[in-house]
Amino acid sequence: MTQTPTSTDTGVAAAAARLARAAESGVPCPPVRDLIGRDDVATAYAVQQVLTARRTESGARVVGRKIGLTSPAVQRQLGVDRPDFGVLFDDMAFRGGDTIPVDLVMQPRVEAEIAFVLGEDLAGGPLDAAQVRQATGYVVAALEVCGSRIENWDISFGDTVADNASAGVFVLGPRRLTLTEVNPVEVEMSMTIDGQEVSTGNGTACLGDPVEAVVWLARTAVELGQPLRAGDVVLSGALGPMRPVVAGNVVKANLTGLGAVTVTFNEGAAS
């Protein structure tokens, strides 16, 4: 028996189509909250899953997740009391020192984070801080270049979740440390653009402790039937405010213990 599409199904399809057109054309679109609501969590993630499926069907490979909205200030700004997450694909990954075409990410904004690279699955068990620490292969300094397909970053919680948590690209630094060598909550961060300090913060800005952010993600991923796996990269959340970037900018973040990660933006065409 064929099921009749519900209004929610229709809204999910329309929101996914709107965001996909924006991504393909490079022209930001209006918010999608008129189609899916401002804070309907399940519907927003349904849109994200449609867009993720489209990416994987076209050959993109999932390499991890990003956690967003870990800052209490940003949560208050959007009127939510929880983080969100998005999917990282292989074509989003860069290394420290790389040059990135600025138009690769729509309306780019950069933030500094700690990236966790898993050495073990997080698919069962208590999924607590001790298990996350055990499962973490190493951590590195990272820059996330967030981007929004929605014009002027006019986003509600529903908008950003549907838009893959405003994911763009990410840059991993060269220094790999285990969690016996560095404690993420104690990391201090300073980020500069063209040598001028524009953002500072520390590990406590990320849900009180970046490890706890990964705990939240691991549990949420299991609930959704998509657990974190060995080899996944997890961007644990911003350590300080994000800042916009333009062509010609050089961004550098220094994280105590983890060292520096740098990226340059140019006007080269995105491939």
C-alpha positions as semicolon CSV with decimal commas, in nm:
position;residue;x (nm);y (nm);z (nm)
1;M;0,000;0,000;0,000
2;T;0,143;0,336;-0,101
3;Q;0,162;0,586;0,182
4;T;0,049;0,940;0,121
5;P;0,328;1,190;0,193
6;T;0,268;1,392;0,507
7;S;0,315;1,766;0,541
8;T;0,639;1,688;0,729
9;D;0,764;1,475;0,440
10;T;0,683;1,757;0,201
11;G;0,862;2,011;0,418
12;V;1,171;1,792;0,447
13;A;1,187;1,741;0,071
14;A;1,137;2,110;-0,001
15;A;1,398;2,220;0,254
16;A;1,652;1,971;0,121
17;A;1,588;2,088;-0,234
18;R;1,630;2,454;-0,136
19;L;1,960;2,390;0,041
20;A;2,088;2,166;-0,239
21;R;2,016;2,436;-0,498
22;A;2,206;2,689;-0,290
23;A;2,506;2,458;-0,256
24;E;2,511;2,379;-0,627
25;S;2,462;2,738;-0,746
26;G;2,681;2,909;-0,488
27;V;2,397;3,151;-0,417
28;P;2,271;3,151;-0,056
29;C;1,903;3,079;-0,007
30;P;1,638;3,202;0,235
31;P;1,610;3,017;0,567
32;V;1,424;2,685;0,564
33;R;1,243;2,732;0,894
34;D;0,928;2,830;0,702
35;L;0,926;2,472;0,577
36;I;1,040;2,274;0,884
37;G;1,000;2,503;1,186
38;R;1,257;2,681;1,400
39;D;1,333;2,405;1,649
40;D;1,180;2,077;1,531
41;V;1,488;1,863;1,597
42;A;1,371;1,542;1,428
43;T;1,258;1,718;1,112
44;A;1,577;1,924;1,086
45;Y;1,793;1,611;1,113
46;A;1,570;1,441;0,855
47;V;1,665;1,717;0,609
48;Q;2,032;1,673;0,698
49;Q;2,005;1,297;0,637
50;V;1,850;1,352;0,293
51;L;2,138;1,580;0,196
52;T;2,395;1,337;0,342
53;A;2,247;1,055;0,136
54;R;2,271;1,268;-0,177
55;R;2,638;1,336;-0,108
56;T;2,727;0,972;-0,045
57;E;2,532;0,858;-0,351
58;S;2,741;1,099;-0,558
59;G;3,061;0,941;-0,427
60;A;3,150;1,144;-0,117
61;R;3,277;0,945;0,181
62;V;3,186;1,020;0,543
63;V;3,501;1,066;0,754
64;G;3,355;1,193;1,081
65;R;3,127;1,445;1,250
66;K;3,138;1,801;1,372
67;I;2,976;1,924;1,690
68;G;2,824;2,271;1,689
69;L;2,648;2,501;1,932
70;T;2,874;2,398;2,220
71;S;2,904;2,754;2,348
72;P;2,642;2,861;2,605
73;A;2,644;3,211;2,451
74;V;2,563;3,077;2,105
75;Q;2,295;2,848;2,249
76;R;2,133;3,148;2,415
77;Q;2,153;3,343;2,090
78;L;1,960;3,072;1,905
79;G;1,729;2,993;2,195
80;V;1,838;2,630;2,234
81;D;1,974;2,423;2,520
82;R;2,163;2,157;2,328
83;P;2,447;2,116;2,079
84;D;2,398;1,993;1,726
85;F;2,609;1,789;1,486
86;G;2,688;1,764;1,118
87;V;2,865;1,519;0,889
88;L;3,224;1,553;0,766
89;F;3,306;1,428;0,417
90;D;3,643;1,341;0,266
91;D;3,643;1,643;0,035
92;M;3,619;1,877;0,337
93;A;3,957;1,770;0,480
94;F;4,271;1,986;0,461
95;R;4,608;1,987;0,634
96;G;4,775;2,267;0,823
97;G;4,967;2,489;0,582
98;D;4,728;2,430;0,293
99;T;4,580;2,707;0,080
100;I;4,202;2,697;0,035
101;P;3,997;2,879;-0,232
102;V;3,780;3,116;-0,031
103;D;3,476;3,040;-0,247
104;L;3,495;2,672;-0,155
105;V;3,285;2,763;0,150
106;M;2,984;2,991;0,132
107;Q;3,001;3,293;0,364
108;P;3,305;3,145;0,542
109;R;3,375;3,193;0,911
110;V;3,665;3,030;1,095
111;E;3,690;2,892;1,447
112;A;3,957;2,699;1,637
113;E;3,885;2,359;1,788
114;I;4,033;2,037;1,919
115;A;3,982;1,745;1,680
116;F;3,955;1,393;1,819
117;V;4,057;1,105;1,592
118;L;3,911;0,778;1,714
119;G;4,116;0,462;1,748
120;E;3,816;0,250;1,850
121;D;3,443;0,238;1,776
122;L;3,202;0,414;2,010
123;A;2,907;0,186;1,939
124;G;2,810;0,048;2,280
125;G;2,880;0,054;2,651
126;P;2,833;0,345;2,891
127;L;2,967;0,593;2,633
128;D;3,101;0,804;2,916
129;A;3,409;1,022;2,946
130;A;3,631;0,728;3,041
131;Q;3,523;0,532;2,734
132;V;3,569;0,832;2,504
133;R;3,920;0,881;2,640
134;Q;3,998;0,513;2,587
135;A;3,863;0,521;2,232
136;T;4,051;0,835;2,127
137;G;4,360;0,758;1,923
138;Y;4,489;1,114;1,935
139;V;4,386;1,478;1,931
140;V;4,513;1,764;1,714
141;A;4,468;2,138;1,682
142;A;4,209;2,215;1,417
143;L;4,046;2,500;1,230
144;E;3,689;2,463;1,115
145;V;3,579;2,684;0,828
146;C;3,206;2,702;0,884
147;G;2,978;2,801;0,601
148;S;2,610;2,870;0,561
149;R;2,400;2,804;0,254
150;I;2,146;3,039;0,414
151;E;2,177;3,404;0,323
152;N;2,336;3,636;0,578
153;W;2,371;3,351;0,830
154;D;2,007;3,416;0,923
155;I;1,973;3,086;1,108
156;S;1,756;2,928;1,374
157;F;1,838;2,592;1,531
158;G;1,633;2,415;1,265
159;D;1,808;2,600;0,983
160;T;2,161;2,517;1,091
161;V;2,086;2,151;1,168
162;A;1,921;2,104;0,829
163;D;2,221;2,275;0,667
164;N;2,459;2,009;0,802
165;A;2,533;2,217;1,114
166;S;2,680;2,490;0,888
167;A;2,973;2,266;0,798
168;G;3,227;2,386;0,542
169;V;3,579;2,242;0,552
170;F;3,827;2,159;0,826
171;V;4,202;2,180;0,871
172;L;4,400;1,947;1,098
173;G;4,729;2,051;1,254
174;P;5,044;1,841;1,240
175;R;5,098;1,758;1,607
176;R;4,923;1,446;1,733
177;L;4,898;1,386;2,106
178;T;4,722;1,123;2,313
179;L;4,492;1,218;2,597
180;T;4,761;1,109;2,841
181;E;4,977;1,387;2,697
182;V;4,724;1,670;2,691
183;N;4,399;1,740;2,877
184;P;4,155;1,914;2,638
185;V;3,977;2,109;2,911
186;E;4,305;2,281;3,002
187;V;4,392;2,391;2,648
188;E;4,419;2,767;2,590
189;M;4,356;2,898;2,238
190;S;4,454;3,213;2,051
191;M;4,353;3,265;1,687
192;T;4,494;3,534;1,459
193;I;4,403;3,661;1,114
194;D;4,697;3,820;0,932
195;G;4,883;3,833;1,261
196;Q;4,611;4,014;1,458
197;E;4,449;3,826;1,746
198;V;4,076;3,794;1,677
199;S;3,958;3,510;1,903
200;T;4,063;3,357;2,233
201;G;3,921;3,087;2,455
202;N;3,986;2,755;2,621
203;G;3,860;2,404;2,664
204;T;3,590;2,500;2,913
205;A;3,410;2,695;2,637
206;C;3,321;2,363;2,472
207;L;3,038;2,222;2,686
208;G;3,264;2,264;2,987
209;D;3,507;2,003;2,849
210;P;3,563;1,889;2,487
211;V;3,560;1,527;2,607
212;E;3,202;1,577;2,730
213;A;3,109;1,716;2,388
214;V;3,229;1,392;2,231
215;V;3,034;1,195;2,495
216;W;2,719;1,380;2,388
217;L;2,789;1,307;2,022
218;A;2,869;0,939;2,080
219;R;2,541;0,885;2,266
220;T;2,339;1,081;2,011
221;A;2,498;0,893;1,721
222;V;2,411;0,556;1,879
223;E;2,053;0,670;1,939
224;L;2,027;0,751;1,569
225;G;2,175;0,416;1,470
226;Q;2,487;0,577;1,321
227;P;2,760;0,519;1,583
228;L;3,105;0,671;1,566
229;R;3,369;0,439;1,425
230;A;3,744;0,394;1,452
231;G;3,917;0,640;1,222
232;D;3,644;0,903;1,247
233;V;3,745;1,265;1,292
234;V;3,534;1,450;1,550
235;L;3,550;1,828;1,562
236;S;3,455;1,884;1,923
237;G;3,338;2,246;1,908
238;A;3,467;2,600;1,909
239;L;3,706;2,716;2,181
240;G;3,632;3,082;2,102
241;P;3,423;3,303;1,874
242;M;3,422;3,240;1,499
243;R;3,539;3,513;1,263
244;P;3,470;3,583;0,893
245;V;3,751;3,546;0,640
246;V;3,818;3,675;0,289
247;A;4,066;3,597;0,014
248;G;4,420;3,681;0,116
249;N;4,370;3,608;0,486
250;V;4,613;3,386;0,675
251;V;4,455;3,225;0,981
252;K;4,663;3,072;1,257
253;A;4,549;2,917;1,582
254;N;4,781;2,831;1,868
255;L;4,656;2,573;2,117
256;T;4,867;2,508;2,424
257;G;5,023;2,164;2,408
258;L;4,886;2,095;2,061
259;G;5,082;2,365;1,881
260;A;4,973;2,571;1,582
261;V;4,753;2,511;1,278
262;T;4,757;2,754;0,985
263;V;4,562;2,799;0,664
264;T;4,568;3,058;0,385
265;F;4,270;3,164;0,174
266;N;4,304;3,267;-0,189
267;E;4,074;3,357;-0,476
268;G;4,136;3,037;-0,668
269;A;3,827;2,874;-0,810
270;A;3,683;2,586;-0,611
271;S;3,712;2,258;-0,800
